[in-house]
């Protein structure tokens, strides 16, 4: 290592490897509020090689569950209802909606972070070996690494996949933080990260959270990755169909229509004030993994749609019944026989559809 120059600092974004099932908006990805290593005493001494954050091969990384303050930070900022989780025994239960003419199940991870009109994304770094043909093989012996948890500046559940090629000098060292990754680059253990051009929905959750998946399967435990010097828990969603390409370098955002009935009821007859219990999603479950263009997004802007006179929400099962859209998905008109009026709100949520029963 060159001891006359300070270590280089990484300012890149991330990908999720094939070992974890792993889509994103238009904003830069600077490093923000990186915390010091969780257990400095466990770190290697600052020796001639200058290693402070990189841990020796086989080193144990503590669970974030051991840090009550960080767990509290996640609970306060993860977008989940603590009351609902308490009543369900820590299980995030599914809700029912409609999309593409079918009934669908979805999870609600709360508000999605936005920067103006664009979704915020964050990196996930995946240590990888070259496949010899210009691609990358994620290493099974090192978990992916994230840069932030809920409550950190620029946290996002939408993770851009970044491959980190290891060098011949890499011997299983443990990189549990972004600081360790930057140090490993300076030590020659890894090469410059390579953006995969893809993203995946991977919301960080408290360690005791489980995900309802149905299909007779027990609720699923979260997956562990490294972050902030700890083992951090998150849910990689969507399987191979959940790994989606960026659209012009950004994360696409769809729409969710809350349907207000056009059928009067009561005496005297009035239109219902509340929305139907089942939202209607613009994008349905993708039939296959994407190619060069995205075919799904879990981020949705809320639309409040008052249906036309005499139209009940139960008769609306797909977005094309309501709107005409451009090739990029934007609304360029609505159908007056089904829509009386609609309002585009500023509410953007992370509501991923469940692609397959029994799977996250």
N, C-alpha and C positions, 0 to 999 in steps of 0.2 A: 504493500500500500504506500502511496505517496504521502509522507508525513508532513510535507511542507504545504500542502493544500488541504483545505477543509473538505470533508466528505460531500459528495454531490447530493442534492436534495431532489427527490422525485416529485413530479407534479403531473402524474398521469392517472388514467382510469382503468377499470377492471373487467374481467370475465370470469365465468364460472366453469369449472371443468366438468368433464363427462362423469366424473365420480359423483358429482352432485347434480341433481336435475336443475337447469338454469334458464329482458327486452329493453326505452329511455329518452330526455329533452335537450334543449339547446342552451347550454350554459357551460362556462369553463369549469375545470375541475382542479382548482388550486388546493393545496393542503390547508386544512383548517384545524385549529385547536387540538393538535395532537397531544395526547397525554403522555407523561413520562412512563417508562416501563412499570408494570404493576408491582414487581418485586425486585428492586435494584440489587438486593443482596444476592439474588439468585443469578444475576447476570455475570458474564465473564468479566474478569478484571480488565481494566484498561491497560493492556500490555503493549508490547512493541508493535503489534499489528494494529493497534488502535481499536480492538473489538470491545464495544460496550453493550450493544443491544442484541447482537447476534448471539444465540445460545448454542452450546455444543450439541452435537447429535445425541438424541435420546433424552434431552432435557424435558422435564415435566413443566407444562404451562398451566397455571392455576385457572379454575373456572371463574367466570365473572360473578357467579353466585357467591363467591367468597368476599366480594366487595359490596356491602349493603348500600353504599351511597350510589354506586353505578347501577345497581339493580333498581333502586328507587328512581333514578333518572330515566331508565328505560320505561318503567311503569307509568311515569308521568307523561311521557312523550311518545308512546308507541301507537297512539290512536285507538287502542282497544278500551272497551268499557271494563273497568275493574270490577264493578258490581255484577255485570253479566258473567264475567269469568269466575267470580266467587260463587255465584249461584249454580254454575255448571261444573264446578270442581276443577277449574283451570282449563277447561276445554273451550276453544273457539268454535262455536257451532255455526252451521251453515244456514243460509236463508234461501228463499225461493224467488226466482225471477223468470223473465221470458227473454228469448233471443232467437232470431232466425226461425221463427215458427214453432219453437219447442220450449218446454219448461226446463229451466236450468237451475243449478245450485251455485251459490257464490258465497265467498267470505267477505266480511267488511273489515278492512284494516284502517279505516278512518281517513282523515284528510291527507291528500297527497301534497308534498311540498312543491311550490311553484315559484318561479322567478318571472314575474310579469305574466306573459301568455305561454311560457314554456315550462315544462316539467323539469324539476331538478333531478339530476342523476348523480350517482357516486360510483367510485371504482370498486371492483373486486379483483384482486391479484391472484393469479394461478401459476404456481411454479410448474414449468413444463420442460420437456425434452423435444428436440426437433424430430420430426418423423422422417426426415430425409427427403421430403418432397414439398417443402415450403410450408408445411403445417406443423401443429404442435400436439404433443401428447401430455396431458396433465399428469403430474406425478401423484401416485396414490399414497406416497409416504409423507406428504405435507399438506395440511388443510389449506384451502384458499384463505386469503387475508383481506379484511375490510379495513377502511380508514375511519369509520365513524359509527356511532350508535345513536338511537333516538335521543334528542336533546342536544346533540353536538351541532355546531354550525355546519350547514350543508349536508346533513344526513339525508339520505333517501333510500327507500326500499328498492328502488330501481337501480340495478347494478350493471354498469358497463364492464364487460369482461376484458381483462388485460392479462395476456400471457407474459410470464417472466422466465425467459430462457436461463437455465442453469448452465454453468461452465464446467470444465473438467476439474476445476478446483473445488467444486461443491461436493461435500462429503456428508450430507444429511443434516447440516446445521439447521437450527430452528429459528424461523423468522416470525415472531409473534406480534410485531408492530410495524407500522410504516417506517419508523425510525430504523428498525432492524433491516428492513428492505433497502433503505437508502445506504445503510452501512455495508450491507452485502454487495451492493453495486460497487461501492468504493473499494471493497476488499477483493473484487474480481470473482466473487462466488456466483454472481448472476450477471446477465447482460441487460441492456436497455429494454424495458417493457415494450411489448408489442400489442397495440389495441386490436381486438378481434373484430370490432365493428358490430358487435352484438350486445344485447342486454338481457337481463332476466329479473323477474320480480322475486325479491328475497328479503321480506321484512324481518327485521330483528325483533325478537320477543323475549320476555323474561324466561329464565331457564326452566321454570315449572309449567310452562304453557304447552298445551297439546292442541292438535288440529283434528276436528271431526271430519272423517272422510267417507263414512257410510259404507255400503256394500258388505255389511257384516264384519268389517274390519274394526279393530280397536282404534281409538284416537292415536294419531301419529305424533311421536316426539320430534322436536326440532333437531336440525343438523348443527353440528359444531364447526365453527371456523375460528380463525385467529383474528384478534382485533384489540387494540389498546393494551397489548401485553397479556391478554386473557383468552380463554376459550369462550367464544360468544355464540349464542344460539339464534338461529334463524330458520325460516321455512323456504327452501327452494321450490318454487311452484311451477306446475305446468309440464314437467318432464321435457322431452325433446321438442315438443311444440311450444314450450314456454321460452325457449331461447330464440329471440327474434332479432332481426337486423335493425340497425338504426335507420331512420328516414331522414336523409339529408343531414346526417350527423346529430339528429335530435330524436327525442322520444315521442311517439305519437300519442295523442289523447283522443279518446272516443267520447261518446255521450250516453247518458242514462236518462230515459224519459220517465218522470213520475206522472202517471195518468190520472186525471181528474174526470170523473164520469160526466157525460153529457145527458144522462137520464135523470130527470127530476124525480123527487120522491117526497113524501110527507104531505101534510095539509096546512097551509096551501103548498103545492109542489114547489120545491126549491132544489137547486143543484147541490150535490154533496160538497162540503167544504174541504174534506180530507182527500188525500191521494190514495189510490189503490195500493194494497199491501205489496204487490209484485211490480217492481220496476222493469222497464223494457230496455235492454241493452242494444246499442248500435251494432256491436260486433258479437257474433255467436262463437261457438266452440270451433276452432279450426280443425278441419278434417285431417290435415297432415302438417308436418313441420314446414316452416316458410322456406322460400328459396331466396331470391335476391330482394324481395319486397316483404314487408311485414304483413301478416294476416290476422293479427290480434293485438290488443292492448288492454291491460287491466285498469288503466286510468280513465276515469269518466267524469265529464262535466255534467252537472245536473240540469235537466230541462224540466220545467213545469208545463205540462201539456193539458189544456182543457179540450176535451173531445167535443166533436160536433154534436148538435142537438140529436138526442136519441141514441148516441153511440155509447155502449158500455165498455169498460176496460177489458172485460173478459173476451171481447171480440177482436182485440188487438194483440197479436202475437209476434209481430216482426216490425222492424223499423221502416221498411219500405211501404208499409201501410200508412205511415204518417208523413214521410218526407221524401222529396227528390233530392239527390245529392250529387256533388261533383265527383270526378274521378279520385280526388284526394280525400273524399269523405265529408266535405263541408256541405251544409244545407244550402240549397239554392231555390227552395220552394217547399210548400206543404200542400197537402191535399184537403180541400175544403169539405169534402164529404166525410172526412174523419177527424179533422182538426179545426176547432173554432179559433184557438189562439195558443201561443206558446211563449214562454219566457226563458231565455238562457241565463242561468244564474252564474255566480262566481264560485260556486262550490265544486271542488274537484276532489274525488275520492279514489282510493285504491280498493277496488272491488273485483278481485279476480274470479272468473268463472272456474268451476271445477270441471276439468276436461274429461275425467274418467272416474267413475264411481269406485271408491276404495283407494284412490290415489290422491296425493296432495297436488 
